[in-house]
């Protein structure tokens, strides 16, 4: 059976925009990580607070990802 030609096609512009935003977020994250590593090397006294901050940020990020997945499954 042939597919319907009336079916809506996925919008490629949305995918390109999402990819651009994802790459920008990745670049920003890498720059922030590099800055934190440099700061920890230059000032060793801030290494432990940076580690704690990174752990908290990781926990918050994983929690947000879990919430998003649960909300998407409920739709």
Residue pairs with C-beta under 8 A, 6 or more apart in sequence:
36 50
36 54
39 46
39 50
40 46
40 47
40 50
